[in-house]
Structures are given as C-alpha cells and as structure tokens.
Amino acid sequence: MKNKEKFDVIGIGIGPFNLGLAALLDPVDELSSVFFDQSDGFDWHPGLMLSHVTLQVPFLADLVTMADPTSKYSFLNFVKESGRLYKFFIRENFYVLRKEYNAYCKWVVSKLPNCKFSHKVVAVEHRDGLYAVTVLDTRTAQASVYYTEKLVLGTGTSPHIPDFIDKDILPKVIHASRYLHFKPDILESSSVSIIGSGQSAAEIFQDILPATENGLQLNWFTRSARFFPMEYSKLTLELTSPEYVDYFYNMPYEQRKQLLARQNALYKGINYDLINEIFDTLYEMSVESTPLNVELRSNMQLDKVAATANGSYDLYFTQTELQQVYRCQSDFVILATGYTYKEPDFLEGIGHRIDRMRNGLFNVRRNYTIDKDGKDIFVQNAELHTHGFVTPDLGMGAYRNSWIINQLAGREVYKIEKRIAFQQFGIAEERDRFSRKEETMAIEATK
C-alpha cells in the first residue's frame, strides 16, 4: 500500500454533481482536489439512454453555467468545440438530448486531470486532523492512501427495488435503469408490465408501444391516482429558489416529511408533452386496431410477484380506492420505482464524526455538511429530507457546488443568489419586509 499526497478536498463518486464540482474547482488555484469513482468511465444511466429523450431541465442547467456563465466547461462551449453550435442554435430547443448530455459530461471528464475512474474508495478514517482515504485501483489491485481536510460525498442514489421482490430468483423482474440491456428479450416476449408513473416509466412505455402492433401485450400500472404531469409553471418553478430551500430547511422534520409527500407533481411526474404524445399514439393505433394490446391502470399497488410454472410471473395488486385484489400475468416486469440514497460502506470508519437525526438520517446542515462540526464532510443529493424536492434536480448542482466551494475556500468564489423569487414563502420574510418599510417611513418622517 502506498501513501499519496494530501489534497484540500477529496470527492468520492463522479456523477454529474461531483463532476460539476470538479469543473468549478479547476480554476480555483488555492484548492487542490481529486475525485474517485469505481466505474471504468463516466456513463450516465446507460440503461435508459434512449436516442430521442431529453433532459427535463434547460441546457443552462449544465455542470457549471448557473455558477459561472463564463466557464470553459459550459455546454455551449462543448457544442462550439464540437462544431455543432449553429446546429444547436437552429434547433431552437432548450432541452438537450440525454445522450448529448452524456457526451458533454464525458467531454468535461476528458479535460479534467483530477477525475480518476477505476478507483474504488474502500475505507475512510480520521487521523491527526486529516481524513485518510484508502483507494483501490481496480485495474492493478494496488491500494493507496490519500489525505485530505475535506470530503464531498457524491456516490449518488441506487435503484429502489421493493422489499418483497427477490431479484435473484426473479431474473426477468428488472429495474428501469437496466431497460436497454434487456430490450431485445423484452420485445421477443409475449407480455411486459411497467410499474410506476414517473418519467422513466413513460419513456419506456412509449418506446415499447409500437411493438404492441406485433402482438406484444403491454401493461402500465401505477399506485398513483392518475398518470400525472410534472408541474412546470413559472411561479411553481420558484419553489426551486434559494429562498424556498431556506423556508423548507427551517421547518420541523415531520412537517418537511408531510410536505414532500404532497409535492410529487413537482419532481416525480411525467413531461406534459410526453403524456400527450403517448395519448396521440394510442389514438392513432386505435383507428385500425381495436382492442389494443395495451392496458393502463391507476390506483394499483403492487403487493407480490410470484414465478409461475411456465416461466412468467403473477403480479398481485390492490386497487387502492376500491380495496379489491387484481392479478395479472406477465413475462417481464419493469420496475420504474425510482432511486434511493444508500450510505456507502466506507462511512463506517468515520461514523463517529457524522451528525444524525433521531431516525438515523444525516442531519444535513444548510451548508450541505453532515459532520458534527459542520465544516468537513459535504454531501451531494443526500439531503432530500432537509433541503427539499429540488435536491436531485440537475439544475440544483451548480448552486449547491457554489455553496460548497465558497465554504472550502473561506471566501466568495462564486456569487450565490439569495433571492430570485417574486413570491415570499415565510412569515419571517414578511416581518422583515414590513420592518424595512416601517424603518423607511420613520426616516422619511424625520426629514
């Protein structure tokens, strides 16, 4: 095992959020950094890299622009260097293709010397005021120890599989994140059922839908009361503002939890245009094909999946409004059941330094730290319960990274907007506003 040099900050995991942090740190000369990821290279959701799908945020929500519009790592600079800026201009579409975003991120990776793939962090300890990070080079099996004063955890979220599903004995029950790996087999099967009603479920449904004209039975079930669109009106978008994050953060935990449960339409819905495209396709198909080999059902809670003797699966549901049981048989099951944060095992070595809530969740401070001193260990996309629904949004990345970098540098490296919304969210803000008004009136009265 080799001892390596010391860095001001070490990032663990290189997804879009930590990659954005690496890019924004690049011009900050006083901060040395290195980022590790166990994967062999950057590849963002390869199992869902459908050729026609786009991001749900505009191109300005790239890795850097919302923190530094002049950055050489912007998406616009990527398309310029790729010789495609005028094509992008003529396209007149704010929403980037997902595969193009993936190519953009790989381009940024290629320009950053501080991003190391095929490097798995296996242990972290705290020694003499420094974090000792043990890293295994998966290509050479050589272990090395790196030292740092600060850590940024960007290990990301993992596919959520319901507890009652044993994926080891149900090989054709897959998470949506693996869809493209199984697509050829799915299209050769007799039936497939999609569980969930978010964007991924809708994209997969739309992708499979043409195959139903060749006899494939396609089912789409959701526990929600309807197949709902993501709410994207402009005043609603103000709920992604810094001041709303402050408002949400300062609520008691139970109140935050209840509020999140009511906000599904803000971050778990389907693109409005995609819902309409699906309906229009179904309508066009129905002109000459009735009935369709398609079934859509809402209010369906999946309770059990059991293998049958013929190699297919029985799916048992509860219709939540009628409280009735429904059974469906399917060759393949695609779980579009989202993602959850899973704490990495290496945190055990520094568990005593991490601040937690009574329920065991990270007690994430407003500055995105989870250590008891509030200055050493930062998290990316692990603060949904403290900072709100905007946490996993790509548009949040540059804002959060501005906070982190300013904390690391001890100065304002990147300007952070304090107020962007026209509306006010809390009574305290109202009191402040009236106090300022009363103060102004008092001053005017003395003139």
C-alpha positions as CSV (number, residue, x, y, z in Angstrom):
1,M,0.0,0.0,0.0
2,K,1.3,3.4,-1.0
3,N,0.8,6.7,0.8
4,K,-0.1,9.5,-1.6
5,E,-0.1,13.3,-1.3
6,K,-2.5,15.5,0.6
7,F,-5.4,17.4,-1.0
8,D,-7.6,20.2,0.3
9,V,-10.7,18.2,-0.8
10,I,-11.4,14.7,-2.0
11,G,-14.6,13.9,-3.9
12,I,-16.0,10.4,-3.8
13,G,-18.1,9.4,-6.7
14,I,-18.1,11.2,-10.1
15,G,-21.7,11.7,-11.2
16,P,-23.0,15.0,-12.6
17,F,-22.9,16.7,-9.3
18,N,-19.4,15.9,-8.3
19,L,-18.2,16.3,-11.9
20,G,-19.6,19.8,-11.8
21,L,-17.8,20.4,-8.5
22,A,-14.5,19.2,-10.1
23,A,-15.0,21.6,-13.1
24,L,-15.8,24.6,-10.9
25,L,-12.8,23.8,-8.7
26,D,-10.5,23.7,-11.7
27,P,-9.8,27.5,-11.8
28,V,-9.6,27.9,-8.0
29,D,-5.9,27.8,-7.6
30,E,-5.8,27.7,-3.8
31,L,-7.8,24.5,-3.6
32,S,-6.2,21.2,-4.6
33,S,-8.6,18.3,-5.3
34,V,-9.0,14.8,-6.6
35,F,-12.2,12.8,-7.3
36,F,-12.5,9.0,-7.4
37,D,-15.1,6.7,-8.9
38,Q,-15.1,2.9,-9.0
39,S,-16.6,2.8,-12.6
40,D,-14.3,2.4,-15.5
41,G,-15.5,5.7,-17.0
42,F,-18.4,8.2,-17.0
43,D,-21.6,6.8,-18.4
44,W,-24.8,8.4,-17.2
45,H,-27.8,6.0,-16.9
46,P,-26.7,3.8,-19.9
47,G,-29.7,1.5,-19.4
48,L,-32.1,4.5,-20.2
49,M,-30.1,6.2,-22.9
50,L,-33.0,6.2,-25.4
51,S,-32.0,8.1,-28.6
52,H,-34.9,10.6,-28.6
53,V,-35.3,11.5,-25.0
54,T,-34.2,14.9,-23.5
55,L,-33.4,16.2,-20.1
56,Q,-36.2,17.8,-18.1
57,V,-34.2,20.9,-17.4
58,P,-32.9,23.5,-19.9
59,F,-29.3,23.4,-21.2
60,L,-28.4,26.3,-18.8
61,A,-28.6,23.7,-16.0
62,D,-25.3,22.1,-17.2
63,L,-22.4,21.4,-14.9
64,V,-21.2,25.0,-14.4
65,T,-23.2,27.8,-16.1
66,M,-25.5,28.7,-13.3
67,A,-22.4,29.3,-11.1
68,D,-20.1,30.7,-13.8
69,P,-21.6,31.5,-17.2
70,T,-18.0,32.3,-18.4
71,S,-16.7,28.8,-17.6
72,K,-14.9,26.9,-20.4
73,Y,-16.7,23.8,-19.2
74,S,-20.2,25.0,-20.2
75,F,-22.5,23.1,-22.5
76,L,-22.3,25.9,-25.1
77,N,-18.6,25.7,-25.2
78,F,-18.9,21.9,-25.7
79,V,-21.1,22.3,-28.7
80,K,-18.9,25.1,-30.1
81,E,-15.8,22.9,-29.8
82,S,-17.8,20.0,-31.3
83,G,-18.6,22.2,-34.4
84,R,-22.3,22.0,-33.6
85,L,-23.2,25.4,-32.1
86,Y,-25.1,26.6,-35.1
87,K,-27.0,23.3,-35.4
88,F,-28.0,23.7,-31.8
89,F,-29.0,27.3,-32.4
90,I,-31.2,26.4,-35.4
91,R,-32.8,23.5,-33.5
92,E,-34.3,26.2,-31.1
93,N,-34.8,23.8,-28.3
94,F,-33.7,24.5,-24.7
95,Y,-33.8,20.8,-23.8
96,V,-30.7,18.7,-24.5
97,L,-30.9,15.1,-25.7
98,R,-29.9,12.8,-22.8
99,K,-27.3,11.1,-25.0
100,E,-25.9,14.6,-25.8
101,Y,-25.7,15.5,-22.1
102,N,-23.8,12.2,-21.5
103,A,-21.4,13.1,-24.3
104,Y,-21.0,16.6,-22.8
105,C,-20.1,15.1,-19.4
106,K,-17.5,12.8,-21.0
107,W,-16.0,15.8,-22.7
108,V,-15.6,17.6,-19.4
109,V,-14.1,14.5,-17.8
110,S,-11.5,14.3,-20.7
111,K,-10.3,17.9,-19.8
112,L,-10.0,17.4,-16.0
113,P,-6.9,15.8,-14.6
114,N,-8.4,15.5,-11.1
115,C,-11.0,12.8,-12.1
116,K,-9.8,9.3,-11.6
117,F,-12.0,6.4,-12.6
118,S,-11.4,2.7,-11.8
119,H,-10.5,3.9,-8.3
120,K,-12.8,2.4,-5.6
121,V,-12.8,4.0,-2.1
122,V,-12.7,1.1,0.3
123,A,-12.1,2.9,3.6
124,V,-12.0,6.3,5.2
125,E,-10.5,7.1,8.6
126,H,-9.8,10.3,10.6
127,R,-6.2,10.6,11.8
128,D,-4.4,13.7,13.2
129,G,-7.0,16.1,11.9
130,L,-7.0,14.6,8.4
131,Y,-9.2,12.1,6.5
132,A,-7.2,9.1,5.3
133,V,-8.9,7.7,2.2
134,T,-7.9,4.2,1.1
135,V,-8.4,3.8,-2.6
136,L,-8.2,0.5,-4.6
137,D,-7.1,0.8,-8.3
138,T,-9.4,-1.8,-9.7
139,R,-7.2,-2.3,-12.8
140,T,-3.9,-3.1,-10.9
141,A,-5.4,-4.1,-7.5
142,Q,-2.9,-1.6,-5.9
143,A,-4.2,0.2,-2.8
144,S,-3.2,3.7,-2.0
145,V,-4.0,6.1,0.9
146,Y,-4.7,9.8,0.1
147,Y,-5.1,12.5,2.8
148,T,-7.5,15.5,2.9
149,E,-9.0,18.0,5.2
150,K,-12.5,17.9,3.5
151,L,-14.7,15.3,1.9
152,V,-17.5,15.6,-0.6
153,L,-19.7,12.5,-0.9
154,G,-21.2,12.2,-4.4
155,T,-21.8,8.5,-4.6
156,G,-25.3,9.1,-5.8
157,T,-28.5,7.1,-5.4
158,S,-29.3,3.5,-6.2
159,P,-32.2,1.8,-7.9
160,H,-35.0,1.2,-5.5
161,I,-36.4,-2.4,-5.5
162,P,-39.4,-3.1,-3.3
163,D,-38.5,-5.3,-0.3
164,F,-40.9,-8.1,-1.3
165,I,-39.1,-8.7,-4.6
166,D,-36.1,-11.1,-4.6
167,K,-34.3,-10.2,-7.8
168,D,-32.1,-13.2,-7.5
169,I,-35.0,-15.6,-8.1
170,L,-37.0,-13.3,-10.4
171,P,-34.5,-12.7,-13.2
172,K,-37.0,-11.0,-15.6
173,V,-38.1,-8.6,-12.9
174,I,-35.8,-5.6,-13.6
175,H,-35.3,-2.0,-12.6
176,A,-36.0,0.6,-15.3
177,S,-32.3,1.6,-15.1
178,R,-31.5,-1.7,-16.9
179,Y,-34.2,-1.5,-19.5
180,L,-32.0,-1.2,-22.7
181,H,-29.8,-4.1,-21.6
182,F,-33.0,-6.3,-21.7
183,K,-34.9,-4.6,-24.5
184,P,-34.2,-7.3,-27.2
185,D,-35.5,-10.0,-24.9
186,I,-38.5,-7.9,-23.9
187,L,-39.5,-7.4,-27.5
188,E,-39.3,-11.1,-28.1
189,S,-41.6,-11.9,-25.2
190,S,-45.4,-12.1,-25.1
191,S,-46.1,-9.6,-22.4
192,V,-44.4,-6.9,-20.2
193,S,-45.7,-4.9,-17.3
194,I,-44.3,-1.5,-16.3
195,I,-44.7,-0.5,-12.6
196,G,-44.6,3.3,-11.8
197,S,-45.8,6.5,-13.4
198,G,-42.7,8.8,-13.5
199,Q,-40.7,10.0,-16.5
200,S,-38.7,6.8,-16.9
201,A,-41.9,4.6,-16.9
202,A,-43.5,6.9,-19.5
203,E,-40.4,6.9,-21.7
204,I,-40.1,3.1,-21.6
205,F,-43.9,2.7,-22.3
206,Q,-43.6,5.0,-25.3
207,D,-40.5,3.0,-26.6
208,I,-42.2,-0.4,-26.3
209,L,-45.6,0.8,-27.6
210,P,-45.0,0.2,-31.3
211,A,-44.2,-3.5,-30.6
212,T,-47.8,-4.0,-29.4
213,E,-48.9,-3.9,-33.0
214,N,-46.9,-7.1,-33.5
215,G,-48.8,-8.9,-30.6
216,L,-46.9,-7.9,-27.5
217,Q,-49.1,-7.2,-24.5
218,L,-48.0,-4.0,-22.7
219,N,-49.4,-3.2,-19.3
220,W,-48.7,0.0,-17.3
221,F,-49.7,0.2,-13.6
222,T,-49.3,3.0,-11.1
223,R,-50.2,3.3,-7.4
224,S,-50.9,7.0,-8.1
225,A,-54.5,8.1,-8.7
226,R,-53.6,9.1,-12.3
227,F,-50.8,9.3,-14.8
228,F,-49.9,12.9,-13.8
229,P,-47.7,15.5,-15.5
230,M,-44.9,17.3,-13.8
231,E,-46.0,20.7,-12.8
232,Y,-43.7,23.2,-14.6
233,S,-45.4,26.6,-14.5
234,K,-43.2,29.6,-13.8
235,L,-44.4,30.5,-10.4
236,T,-44.2,26.9,-9.4
237,L,-40.6,26.8,-10.6
238,E,-39.9,29.5,-8.0
239,L,-40.1,26.6,-5.5
240,T,-36.6,25.7,-6.7
241,S,-35.3,29.0,-5.5
242,P,-32.7,29.6,-2.7
243,E,-35.3,31.3,-0.5
244,Y,-37.7,28.3,-0.8
245,V,-34.8,26.0,0.2
246,D,-34.3,28.2,3.2
247,Y,-38.0,28.1,4.0
248,F,-38.2,24.3,3.7
249,Y,-35.0,23.8,5.7
250,N,-36.2,25.7,8.7
251,M,-39.4,23.6,9.1
252,P,-39.6,20.8,11.7
253,Y,-38.7,17.4,10.2
254,E,-42.2,15.9,10.4
255,Q,-43.6,19.0,8.6
256,R,-41.0,18.6,5.9
257,K,-41.8,15.0,5.5
258,Q,-45.5,15.6,5.1
259,L,-44.9,18.5,2.7
260,L,-42.6,16.3,0.5
261,A,-45.4,13.6,0.3
262,R,-47.7,16.3,-1.2
263,Q,-45.1,17.5,-3.8
264,N,-44.9,14.5,-6.1
265,A,-46.1,16.5,-9.1
266,L,-43.2,18.9,-8.7
267,Y,-40.5,16.3,-9.3
268,K,-41.9,12.8,-9.9
269,G,-44.4,13.4,-12.7
270,I,-44.2,13.0,-16.5
271,N,-43.3,15.6,-19.0
272,Y,-46.5,17.2,-20.2
273,D,-45.6,16.8,-23.9
274,L,-44.7,13.1,-23.5
275,I,-48.1,12.3,-21.9
276,N,-49.8,13.9,-24.9
277,E,-47.6,12.1,-27.4
278,I,-48.5,8.8,-25.7
279,F,-52.2,9.5,-25.9
280,D,-51.9,10.6,-29.6
281,T,-50.1,7.4,-30.4
282,L,-52.7,5.3,-28.7
283,Y,-55.4,7.2,-30.6
284,E,-53.7,6.7,-34.0
285,M,-53.2,3.0,-33.2
286,S,-56.9,2.6,-32.2
287,V,-58.2,3.6,-35.6
288,E,-57.3,0.3,-37.1
289,S,-56.5,-1.9,-34.1
290,T,-59.3,-2.4,-31.6
291,P,-58.9,-3.5,-28.9
292,L,-55.2,-2.5,-28.4
293,N,-52.8,-4.9,-26.7
294,V,-52.4,-2.2,-24.1
295,E,-53.6,-1.9,-20.5
296,L,-53.2,1.2,-18.3
297,R,-54.4,1.1,-14.7
298,S,-54.1,3.7,-11.9
299,N,-54.6,3.2,-8.1
300,M,-52.8,-0.2,-8.4
301,Q,-50.5,-1.1,-5.5
302,L,-48.2,-4.0,-6.3
303,D,-48.1,-6.4,-3.4
304,K,-46.4,-9.5,-4.7
305,V,-44.6,-11.0,-7.7
306,A,-44.5,-14.8,-8.0
307,A,-42.9,-17.0,-10.6
308,T,-45.2,-19.4,-12.5
309,A,-44.5,-22.9,-13.9
310,N,-44.4,-21.6,-17.5
311,G,-41.6,-19.0,-16.7
312,S,-43.8,-15.9,-16.5
313,Y,-44.8,-14.0,-13.4
314,D,-48.1,-13.5,-11.5
315,L,-48.5,-9.9,-10.3
316,Y,-50.8,-9.3,-7.4
317,F,-52.2,-5.8,-6.9
318,T,-54.6,-4.0,-4.5
319,Q,-56.8,-1.4,-6.2
320,T,-56.4,1.2,-3.5
321,E,-59.7,3.1,-4.0
322,L,-61.9,0.0,-4.2
323,Q,-59.7,-2.2,-1.9
324,Q,-60.1,-5.1,-4.3
325,V,-57.4,-7.6,-5.4
326,Y,-56.3,-7.7,-9.1
327,R,-54.0,-10.3,-10.7
328,C,-52.0,-10.0,-13.9
329,Q,-49.6,-12.4,-15.6
330,S,-46.5,-11.1,-17.4
331,D,-43.3,-12.4,-19.0
332,F,-41.3,-9.3,-18.0
333,V,-41.7,-6.8,-15.2
334,I,-40.0,-3.4,-15.3
335,L,-39.9,-1.6,-12.0
336,A,-39.8,2.2,-12.6
337,T,-39.8,2.6,-8.8
338,G,-37.2,5.4,-8.6
339,Y,-34.0,5.7,-6.6
340,T,-33.0,5.9,-3.0
341,Y,-29.8,7.1,-1.2
342,K,-27.7,4.2,0.1
343,E,-24.9,5.1,2.5
344,P,-21.6,3.8,1.3
345,D,-19.9,1.2,3.5
346,F,-16.7,3.2,3.8
347,L,-18.5,5.7,6.1
348,E,-18.3,3.2,9.0
349,G,-14.7,4.3,9.6
350,I,-15.8,7.9,10.3
351,G,-19.3,7.1,11.7
352,H,-18.4,8.8,15.0
353,R,-17.9,12.1,13.1
354,I,-21.3,12.2,11.4
355,D,-24.2,14.0,12.8
356,R,-27.6,12.2,12.6
357,M,-31.2,12.8,13.3
358,R,-33.1,10.6,15.7
359,N,-34.3,8.4,12.8
360,G,-30.7,7.8,11.7
361,L,-30.8,10.1,8.6
362,F,-28.0,12.5,8.0
363,N,-28.6,15.8,9.9
364,V,-27.6,17.9,6.8
365,R,-26.8,21.5,7.6
366,R,-27.8,24.3,5.4
367,N,-24.3,24.4,4.0
368,Y,-24.6,20.7,2.9
369,T,-22.3,19.3,5.7
370,I,-23.1,16.2,7.8
371,D,-20.1,16.2,10.2
372,K,-20.7,17.3,13.8
373,D,-18.5,20.4,13.3
374,G,-20.4,21.4,10.2
375,K,-17.3,22.1,8.1
376,D,-15.7,18.9,6.9
377,I,-18.0,16.4,5.1
378,F,-20.3,17.6,2.4
379,V,-23.0,15.7,0.6
380,Q,-24.5,15.8,-2.9
381,N,-28.0,14.6,-3.5
382,A,-28.4,13.1,0.0
383,E,-30.4,16.0,1.5
384,L,-34.0,15.5,0.2
385,H,-35.3,15.3,3.8
386,T,-33.6,18.6,4.8
387,H,-33.4,20.7,1.7
388,G,-36.5,19.6,-0.3
389,F,-37.6,18.2,-3.6
390,V,-35.1,20.1,-5.7
391,T,-32.2,18.1,-4.2
392,P,-31.8,15.6,-7.2
393,D,-32.5,18.2,-9.8
394,L,-29.6,18.8,-12.2
395,G,-30.4,22.5,-12.1
396,M,-29.5,22.4,-8.4
397,G,-26.0,21.2,-8.9
398,A,-24.2,24.5,-9.7
399,Y,-26.0,26.3,-6.8
400,R,-25.0,23.6,-4.3
401,N,-21.5,23.4,-5.6
402,S,-21.1,27.2,-5.2
403,W,-22.0,26.8,-1.6
404,I,-19.5,24.0,-1.1
405,I,-16.7,25.8,-2.9
406,N,-17.2,29.0,-1.0
407,Q,-17.1,27.0,2.2
408,L,-13.9,25.3,1.2
409,A,-12.2,28.5,0.2
410,G,-13.5,30.6,3.1
411,R,-14.4,33.3,0.6
412,E,-17.0,34.0,-2.1
413,V,-15.5,32.3,-5.1
414,Y,-18.9,32.1,-6.9
415,K,-21.7,34.5,-6.3
416,I,-24.8,32.9,-4.8
417,E,-28.1,34.5,-5.5
418,K,-30.0,35.0,-2.2
419,R,-33.4,35.9,-3.7
420,I,-34.7,35.1,-7.1
421,A,-38.5,34.6,-6.5
422,F,-41.2,37.2,-6.8
423,Q,-43.2,35.5,-4.1
424,Q,-42.5,35.2,-0.4
425,F,-42.7,31.8,1.4
426,G,-42.4,32.5,5.2
427,I,-43.9,34.9,7.7
428,A,-40.4,35.9,8.9
429,E,-39.7,37.3,5.5
430,E,-42.9,39.3,5.7
431,R,-41.9,40.6,9.0
432,D,-38.6,41.6,7.7
433,R,-40.2,43.4,4.7
434,F,-42.6,45.3,6.9
435,S,-39.8,46.2,9.3
436,R,-37.8,47.7,6.5
437,K,-40.9,49.6,5.3
438,E,-41.6,50.9,8.8
439,E,-37.9,51.9,9.1
440,T,-38.1,53.8,5.8
441,M,-41.3,55.6,6.9
442,A,-39.6,56.6,10.2
443,I,-36.7,58.0,8.3
444,E,-38.9,59.9,6.0
445,A,-40.9,61.3,8.9
446,T,-37.7,62.9,10.3
447,K,-36.9,64.8,7.1
